[in-house]
Amino acid sequence: GRLEAVTQQMGYHPQYLDSFLKTQHYLMHMDGPLPFDCRHYIAIMAAARHQCRYLVNLHVLQFLRAGGDPQWLRGLEFIPPKLRNLNEINKILAHRPWLITKEHIEKLLKISEWSWSLAELVHAVVLLAHCHALASFVFGCGCEQDEGLGSQGSLKPLSLGNQCFCEATASNSYSQELLRINRKRSLDSCMELDSLRERMQRIHVETEGRDEMRLLQQDREEGEGQGAEGVQGGTEHCSDPSAGLSPFADTDGEVTGATNLACYMQDPDFGYQDFARRDEDQTQVFRVQDYSWEDHGFSLVNRLYSDIGHLLDEKFRMVDGLQSSAMAKRQGCEPSVFKRGIWNYIHCMFGIRYDDYDYAEVNQLLERMLKVYIKTVTCYPEKTNSEMFDRFWKQFKHSEKVHVNLLILEARMQAELLYALQAITQYMI
């Protein structure tokens, strides 16, 4: 088995890794409201918002292994309306979660034959938040530039028999059980490989045929009025990102990822804006005293999607319990004070405030370069590069930098969940 870059990084903190793997496996592979292929497609949509090719390609592979329709991988125009309707809250949750309202929830739950159930929507929301936050970790730790990435920035494809990173092994009994299950699944996948390769190649041929006919037709129409320019226009159209090329099997039976991620999202220019600079008539500050994970979010999500609340809560507690004495000592404070400063700073960027916290501490605890790094990885991770990881906190160990990225992952995920679950609660009331 091959450990993926994400698992290798999290492996610096094995207790957290175990908790992460359990949550990831439960979300993607265990019983739940959503079909398995839809789960992976939702993950693709979420990762695409941050142009995270690493995660998109992993879930493209898993989508196909789950029996997903390869046509869906051509883009949002080729998926069922019910799934496409999720695009709006995917976009908002990824960049400005404070804009989520009960009207967004109501719209999804009351669209005639394309309506979502509450349980399905909660599963989808958790998946979206999980993948958005994981994209931050991927970019924050440099996994997108990992050795498994080619020179074009696309993930080196995995053969269908290989395990995905969410099933990678660690030194614990739970992961060993995952390995046993995965070995059986890998054998099954090998038996399905020939039929999948044939299916993908057939789709490839059909798609190429349609594209060729469309281009010939366009060339004829434009050529009548523009001569040589018309042909050039047709050639450019062929490389249009919106064409949404689907992944195809190569000669070795490996699945390569979509050449462009634009086909998996709409309104690509929609991004993060500083919450502090919002218009006065926009959403007010989110006060944790009025709606918290412990008192409100946990019970709601656990009631509508059985057991996921316990897994998420364990993950939040696990990252809070990680040892950070060395980091705190260098900053001249207690470990709990230092971690809370990072956590509250991340929540503050999303408009979430704690009445019992003195935010002047943030500037005292976090040096400027660290704050710039945290904000970039949290709010627009696709702008992070591997040099940023190497340059911030040169005196800190690699494991300590990974710890910071785990705090970013969990704080961001909880922030998105708080806004989404509060909107669902308001709708239910």
N, C-alpha and C positions, 0 to 999 in steps of 0.2 A: 504494500500500500504506500501511497505517496502523500505526505503531509502537505497541505496547501499553505501558502504564505500566511493567511489569516490565523490558522491554527498554530503555526510555528511562533508567531508573535505572541498570541495569547498564552502559549505554553510557558512563558516566563512567569505566569501566575496560574499554576495548574488547578487550584480550587475554583477560580473564576472560570477557567476553560471548561471544566466539567459542568458547571451550571449553564454556561452558554450553549454547550453542545446539547444538553437536555432540552433547553428551550427551542433551539433551532430544529432539532429532530421532531419535537412535538408539533411545532408550527407547520412543518413541511410534510411530515410522513405519518403522523398518527391520526386517529379518528378526529374529525372536526366538521364544522358546517360546510366548508368549501371543498369542491372536487380537487384532486391533487394537481391536475394540469392547470387549473385556474390559480392555485396558490403560487405556482412558479411563474405564471404570466404576470400576476400582480407584483411579484418580486422583480421581474424584468422592468415593468413600468416604473417602479419605485427607484431602482438603481439608475435607470436612464435619465431621471430628473437631474442627477448629478454627474451624468456622463461617465458612470463607473462601468467601464467595459469588462473589468474583472468579474464583477457580480453578474452582469448581464449574460456573459458567456457561460458562466457556471449554471445559471438557471435556464438558459436556452437548452443546454444539454439535459438537465433534469426534467424540463417540460416535455421534451421528446421521449425520454425514458418513461414518463408517466402516461404516455399515449396521447399527448397533445397534438392538435392539428397543425402540421407545418405551415399551412397557409396563414395562420395567425401571426407567424413570425415575419410576415411581410409588413406588418404595421397595424396601427389602431383601426384603420379603415376595414381590416379584414377580420375583426373579432366581433363577437356578439354585442349588441347594444348595451346589454346589462353590464358587461365588463367595461365597455368604453365609457359608460356613465360615471365610472369611478375616477376618471381622469381629473375631474375638477378638484376633488378633495385630496387626491394625490399631489397635485400641483401646490395647493395651499398648505397642506401639512408639511411638505418638503421645504418650503421657503418662508411662509408667513402664517404659521399655525393659529395665530391670534385672530385671523379672519374667519375661521370656521364658525358657523352658526347653526342653530337648530333647523333653519330653512334648508341648508345643504343636506342635513340628515333626512328631513321630511321628503325632499325631492327624490332621494334614492329609494326611500321606502314606499313611495306612492306613485310609481310610474307604470301603471297597468301591468302588462304581462312581463315587463322587464324589472319589476320591483325586487328589492333585496329584502331579506328577513333581517330582524335585529341581530340574530346570532351570526348570520353571514357577514353582516356589516362590521360587527365587532372583530370577527376573525380577520377581515380585510384590513381594518384600521390598524390592528396589531402588526400585521404583516408589513404594511406600508411604513409604519414608524420604525419597525425592526430593521428594515432594509435601508431606509434613509440614514439611520444612525450607524449601521454597519458600513455604509459607503464612506461616512466620515472616518471610521477606523481604518478602512482600506487605504484611503488617501493619506491619512495622518501618519500611518506607519510605513508608507512607501510601498504597499503591496501592489499598487497599480503599476509600479515600475519594477516589479519583482523579476527575477531571472526567468520566470515562466512567461514573461511578456515578450513578444517579438518586436522588431525594430519599428513596426508600424503602429505599435501601441495596442495590438490585439492579443488576447490571451492565447497562449500556446494550447491548442485543443487537447482535450483528454479523450482517450479511447473510451468507448461505452462501458468497458469492463472495469474501469478505474473507479475508486470511491470518490465522492465529492467531499469538500472540506468539512461539511457539517457532519460527516460520518467518520472523520479521521480518528485514529486511536490516541489515547492518552493513558497515563499510568493509573487507571482506576477501573473498577469492576464494571461500571456502567458502559464505559467506552469499549471494553473488551466484549461486552454483549453486543454492542453495535457492530463491532468487527465481525462477529459470528453471523449476525443477520445479514450484514453487507456481503460477506463471501457468497452466501446463497443467492443474494440478489444479483451479484456480479455474474455468477454462472448462468442465471436466467437471462441476464442482459446479453451475454455472449450468444445464447441461442437465438435471441431476437435480432442480433446484429445484421444478419443477411437480409432479413425482410425490411428492416429499417433503412438499410443502405439502398435497397431497390426502390423503396417508397420515396426517399429523398431525391434520388437520381431522376425518378419519373417526374417529380414536381419541378426539378431543375430544368428538364427538357421542355416541359409544358410552359414554364415561365419564360424561358429564353425564346420560345416560339411566339408567345404573345407579345413580348417586348420587341422582337424583331418586326412583327407585323405592324405594331403601333408606330415604330420609328420609320418604317418604309412609308406608311400612310402619311405621317407627318412630313417626311421629306418631300413626298409628291405634292402635298398641299402648299408647303412653304416654298418649294423649288419653283413653282409656277410663277410666283411673284418676286422672289428674292434671289434666284439663281444659286450661286455657290454658298451664299450666306445661309440659305435655308438648310443645306446639308450640315453646315457647322452647328447651327442651332440644334439639329437633331442629335448630333454627337454629344453636345453638352447636356442635353436632356437625359441621356443614358446614365450620366454620373450624378444626376440629381439625388441628393440625400433622401428626398421624400419618396423615392422609388421603393424604399423599404425592402431591400434584398433579403431573402430568407437564408438561413444557414443551410449549407448543402454538404453531403458526405463526399470526402475526397477519396482518392484511390486506395488509401489505407484504412478506410472505414471510419475515419475520425470526423467529427462534426466541427466545422468552423463557424465562428460567430458572425452575426450580422455586420456588414461592412460599415454601417452607419447607424447611430442610435436615434437619429431624429425621427425615424418612423414610429418610435415608441412613445412619443410625447407631442403634445400640442402646446402652443404658446411658449416656445423655448426661451423667450426673452423675459418671462416672469421669473424673478429671483428674489433673494433676500433684500429687505430694506430695513434700516435701523429702526427698531421699535420706538426708540426715544424721539425720532424725528417725525413720527406719524402726525397726521392732522388731529386737531383737538376733538373733532367730532367722531373719531374712529374708536375702536375698541379700547375700553379702559384697562388699566393694569389688572392682571390676574393675581388675586390675593390667595395664597395657599391656605390661609386661615378659613376661607370661604369654601374652597374645594381642594382637597388634598388626595394624594394617592392612597394613603393609609386609611382615611376615613370615608372616602367616597369611591375613587376609581377602582380600587382593588375589588370591592364587593360587587360592583356592577359588572366588570369584565369577567369575574369568576362565575357569576350567575348566568351570563349569556354564552360563555365559551368555557366549559367546564375545565377546571384545573390550571388554565393558563395564568390566572391571577397568582397562584402559588408559585409557579415557575418564574414569573416576572419579579415577584416580590423577593424571591430567593436571590435572583440576579442583582437586584438593586442593593440588597443587604450585603451580598458577597463583595461587590466593588467597594462598598463603604467600609468593609472590614479588612480590606487589603492593607498590609503593613506599608507605611510610608515614612517611617521614622527618619530615614536618611534625608529624604526630600525636605521634611519639616525642619530638621535640625539645621540644614543649610539655609533655610529661610528664617530661622530663629523663632520658631513657634511650635506648638503641639501638633501632632499629626492630624487630629480631628479638626483643628482650626484651619489647617492648610487645605485639607480636602473640602471642607465646607466652603472655603473661599472660592475654589475652582468651581464647585457645583453651583453655588449661588450666582457666580458671574455668568455661567452659561445660561441659567434660567433667566437672569436679568436681561440678556440679549433677546429673549423671546417674550419679554414683558411679564415675567412671573416674579413676584416679590414676596419676601418673608418679612412680616412686620416686626419680628423679634431679632432681626439681623442688622448690624451696623455696616452699611455698604462702603464706608470709608476704609474698612479693613481690606477690601479687594485691592485698592491701590497700594496699600502698605505691604500686602503679602505677595502680590504677583508683579514681577518686573515687566517692563513694557514689552520686551521681545516675547515673553511667555504669553502675554495677553493677545498680542498680534497673532501668534500661532494658534491659540485656542479659538479665537474668533474666526480665523480663516477655516480651520478644520471643521468647526461647528456650523458655520453659516454658508460658506461656499467652498466645500472641500475640494471641488474639481480644480480650484486655483492653487491647491497645495502642491508643492514639489518635494522631491526627496531631499533637496538641500536644506529646506526649512527644518526637517526633522533632525538633520545632522547639526545645524547651526544653533538651535535654541538649547540653552542649558548645556553647554559643552562639558561642564564638570559633572554632569549627572550620568548615571549608568543607563544603559539601553533599557533595562527592565523598568527603571523609574519613568522613562519617557513613555513606554508602553502603558504604564499605570495611568499616566495623564490621559492618554488616548482612550483608555477604558472608562475613565470618569466622563470624558466627552461623550462617548457612545451612550452610556446609561443616562446621563443627565439630559441629553438631547431626546432620547427615546421617551423618557418620562414626561418631558415638556410637551411633546406632540400628543402623547396619550392623554394628558390632563385636559388639553383643549378639546380633543375629539370626544372624550368620554363626558366632559361637561356638556357639550352640545347635544349628545345623545340623551343625557339625563334631562336637559331642558325640554327636549322633544317629548320624552316619556311623560314628563309632568304636565 
